[in-house]
């Protein structure tokens, strides 16, 4: 391998909030898709989601009420875009556990949370709470934390995020030896601060958080505060290859204005019949109201 700088691109959708057919100025996943595909032409892209995903829209309420075998268009679109992972926010359970379970079962990418646990085993409820993305020998770890809000569920509990991330960061480094770790965070960032006012994110290089509280910093962890509104974030990591390791040479990022891009026609065609059916149902409801 030729020694030199290696760039890795990370694109993060944030707070999609159940937007499937771009209603009422919601997040336009079809325009985001155009940008994502352009970015892939120029380099390796790790595609992840943070924040509220499958709830928060009229479309999500409609699909939550359908039979369990009905596919959820948003998950279909994310599968086609080849998302690598999403975190889990407690808000995504607001339309019922059956709807969440259907989305999880239909997805071709993992749902991550290191502090949503099985009540009996105290292990992560869904799967291993991190992924390792490898490119040219560089290992990028992505781990996720959910809000410290208890759920009304027989077999699922939410544990303390600080204790959970400590446990899983040790496990990840012992078993995977990542070169760079990104943490996806929902909830209060103060849940990760010790009594000594230390932000407990050892081993995390980049923290993406939906928490609004500013002024919190860490000597070794860069923090990006994501907006409450839907957004698309493009992060560029730069590494220098050494004899037997990789040196992180920096991180830059920008929020992308997706209104400048055209919709991806082929992606839009993939959910044409679902959108048509949903539009008819919405029209009938408006006429009856």
C-alpha positions in Angstrom: 0.0 0.0 0.0 1.4 3.4 -0.9 2.1 5.5 2.1 0.3 8.9 2.2 -2.9 10.5 3.3 -6.1 8.5 3.3 -9.5 10.2 3.4 -12.6 8.6 4.8 -16.0 10.3 4.4 -18.7 9.8 6.9 -22.2 11.1 6.0 -24.8 11.3 8.8 -28.5 11.8 8.5 -30.0 13.3 11.6 -33.6 13.4 12.9 -35.3 12.1 9.8 -38.4 11.9 11.9 -40.3 9.4 9.8 -40.1 11.4 6.6 -40.8 9.1 3.7 -42.4 11.0 0.8 -41.2 14.6 1.6 -44.4 16.0 3.0 -44.7 19.5 4.5 -41.1 20.5 4.1 -39.9 17.4 5.9 -36.4 15.8 5.3 -36.1 14.9 1.6 -34.3 11.6 1.5 -34.4 11.6 -2.3 -32.3 14.8 -2.5 -30.0 13.5 0.3 -29.6 10.4 -1.8 -28.3 12.4 -4.8 -25.6 14.0 -2.5 -24.7 10.6 -1.0 -24.2 9.0 -4.4 -22.0 12.0 -5.6 -19.9 11.7 -2.4 -19.4 7.9 -3.1 -17.9 8.8 -6.5 -15.0 10.6 -4.8 -14.2 8.2 -2.0 -15.1 5.7 0.7 -18.3 6.7 2.5 -19.6 5.4 5.9 -23.3 6.2 6.0 -25.0 6.3 9.4 -28.1 7.8 11.0 -28.4 9.6 14.3 -31.6 10.9 16.1 -35.3 10.2 15.7 -35.8 7.9 12.7 -39.0 6.0 12.2 -41.5 8.2 14.1 -42.6 11.9 14.0 -44.6 12.1 10.8 -48.1 11.4 9.4 -46.5 8.7 7.2 -45.0 6.9 10.1 -48.4 7.0 11.9 -50.0 5.5 8.9 -47.5 2.7 8.5 -47.5 1.9 12.2 -51.1 1.1 11.8 -50.7 -1.4 9.0 -50.4 -5.1 9.2 -47.0 -6.5 10.2 -46.1 -7.9 6.8 -46.3 -4.4 5.2 -42.9 -3.0 4.4 -42.0 0.5 5.8 -40.9 2.7 2.8 -38.3 4.6 4.9 -36.5 1.3 5.7 -36.7 0.2 2.1 -35.0 3.5 1.0 -32.3 3.2 3.6 -31.6 -0.4 2.6 -31.2 0.7 -1.0 -28.9 3.5 0.0 -26.8 0.9 1.9 -26.8 2.6 5.3 -24.2 1.1 7.6 -26.0 1.7 10.9 -28.4 3.8 12.9 -28.7 4.5 16.6 -31.8 4.0 18.6 -33.6 6.9 20.2 -36.4 6.3 22.8 -38.7 8.4 20.6 -38.7 5.6 18.0 -40.7 3.5 20.3 -43.5 6.1 20.6 -45.7 4.3 17.9 -45.4 1.0 19.7 -42.9 -1.8 20.0 -44.4 -3.8 17.2 -43.8 -1.0 14.7 -40.2 -0.6 15.9 -39.7 -4.4 15.7 -41.0 -4.4 12.2 -38.6 -1.7 11.1 -35.7 -3.5 12.8 -36.5 -6.8 11.2 -36.8 -5.3 7.7 -33.6 -3.3 7.9 -30.3 -4.6 6.3 -28.3 -2.5 8.7 -27.9 -2.7 12.5 -29.8 -0.6 15.1 -27.3 0.4 17.8 -27.6 1.2 21.5 -25.2 0.1 24.3 -27.6 1.0 27.0 -30.9 -0.5 25.9 -30.6 -3.9 27.6 -32.4 -7.2 28.0 -33.9 -7.1 31.5 -32.8 -10.7 32.3 -29.3 -10.9 30.8 -28.3 -7.2 31.0 -26.8 -7.6 27.5 -27.7 -5.1 24.7 -31.3 -6.0 23.6 -30.9 -5.9 19.8 -27.3 -6.7 18.8 -23.7 -5.8 19.4 -23.9 -2.0 20.0 -21.1 -1.0 17.7 -19.9 -1.6 14.2 -16.4 -1.7 12.8 -16.0 -0.2 9.3 -12.6 -1.0 7.7 -11.0 0.8 4.8 -7.4 0.3 3.6 -6.6 -1.2 7.0 -8.1 1.7 9.0 -10.7 0.6 11.5 -13.5 3.0 12.3 -15.7 2.1 15.2 -19.3 3.5 15.6 -21.1 3.0 18.9 -24.4 4.5 20.1 -26.1 5.6 23.3 -29.8 6.2 23.9 -31.5 8.6 26.3 -31.6 7.6 29.9 -35.4 7.3 29.9 -37.1 4.2 31.1 -39.4 2.2 28.9 -42.6 0.4 29.8 -41.6 -3.0 28.5 -41.6 -6.4 30.1 -38.1 -7.5 28.9 -36.3 -4.2 28.0 -34.6 -1.7 30.3 -32.5 1.4 29.7 -29.2 1.5 31.8 -27.0 4.3 32.8 -25.2 5.5 29.6 -22.0 6.4 31.3 -21.5 2.9 32.8 -22.6 1.3 29.5 -20.2 3.2 27.3 -17.3 2.5 29.6 -18.0 -1.2 29.4 -18.4 -1.4 25.6 -15.5 0.9 24.9 -13.2 -1.4 26.8 -14.7 -4.4 25.0 -14.3 -2.7 21.6 -10.7 -1.8 22.1 -9.8 -5.2 23.6 -11.4 -7.1 20.7 -11.2 -4.8 17.7 -8.4 -2.3 18.2 -10.1 0.6 16.3 -8.1 3.5 14.9 -10.9 6.0 15.4 -14.3 5.8 17.2 -17.4 7.8 16.6 -20.2 7.8 19.3 -23.8 8.6 18.4 -25.6 10.2 21.3 -29.2 11.0 22.2 -30.3 12.5 25.5 -28.6 14.8 28.0 -24.9 15.1 27.7 -24.7 15.7 31.4 -25.5 11.9 31.8 -21.9 11.4 30.7 -20.4 13.8 33.1 -18.9 12.5 36.4 -19.2 14.2 39.8 -15.7 15.6 39.2 -17.2 17.3 36.1 -15.3 15.2 33.6 -16.9 14.2 30.4 -16.7 10.4 30.4 -16.0 9.5 26.8 -12.5 8.0 27.0 -11.5 6.4 23.7 -14.1 8.3 21.7 -12.6 10.6 19.1 -15.8 12.2 17.8 -19.1 12.6 19.7 -22.2 13.4 17.6 -24.9 14.6 20.0 -28.5 15.9 19.7 -28.0 17.5 23.1 -28.4 21.4 22.9 -26.2 22.2 25.9 -23.1 24.1 24.7 -19.8 24.8 26.5 -19.0 21.2 27.3 -15.6 20.1 26.0 -13.2 17.2 26.2 -9.4 17.3 25.7 -9.3 14.4 23.3 -12.9 14.1 22.0 -14.4 16.5 19.4 -18.1 17.2 19.9 -20.5 18.1 17.1 -23.9 19.4 18.3 -26.6 18.3 15.8 -29.7 20.5 15.3 -33.2 19.5 16.4 -34.3 19.8 12.8 -33.5 17.2 10.2 -30.0 17.6 8.6 -27.3 16.0 6.6 -23.7 16.1 7.9 -20.6 15.3 5.9 -17.5 14.5 7.9 -14.0 14.0 6.4 -11.4 12.1 8.3 -7.7 12.2 7.3 -5.2 9.6 8.2 -1.4 9.3 7.6 -0.1 5.8 7.1 2.9 4.9 9.2 5.0 1.7 9.2 2.6 -0.4 11.3 -0.2 2.1 12.2 -2.3 5.0 11.1 -2.1 8.5 12.5 -5.2 10.7 12.6 -4.3 13.9 10.9 -7.6 15.8 11.4 -11.4 16.0 11.0 -13.4 18.5 9.1 -17.2 18.7 8.6 -20.0 20.7 7.1 -23.8 20.6 7.1 -25.1 20.1 3.6 -27.9 22.2 2.1 -29.7 19.4 0.3 -32.2 21.8 -1.3 -29.5 22.5 -3.9 -29.7 18.9 -5.3 -32.2 17.2 -7.5 -34.2 14.2 -6.2 -32.8 10.8 -7.1 -35.4 9.5 -9.6 -34.5 5.8 -9.4 -34.8 5.8 -5.6 -38.1 7.6 -5.8 -39.4 5.0 -8.2 -38.7 2.3 -5.7 -41.5 3.4 -3.4 -43.8 4.7 -6.2 -46.7 2.4 -5.3 -46.5 3.0 -1.6 -46.5 6.8 -2.1 -49.5 6.5 -4.4 -51.4 4.4 -1.9 -50.6 6.7 0.9 -51.6 9.8 -1.1 -55.0 8.3 -1.8 -55.6 7.4 1.8 -54.6 11.0 2.9 -56.9 12.5 0.3 -59.8 10.4 1.4 -59.1 11.4 5.0 -59.0 15.1 4.2 -62.3 14.9 2.2 -64.0 13.1 5.1 -62.8 15.6 7.8 
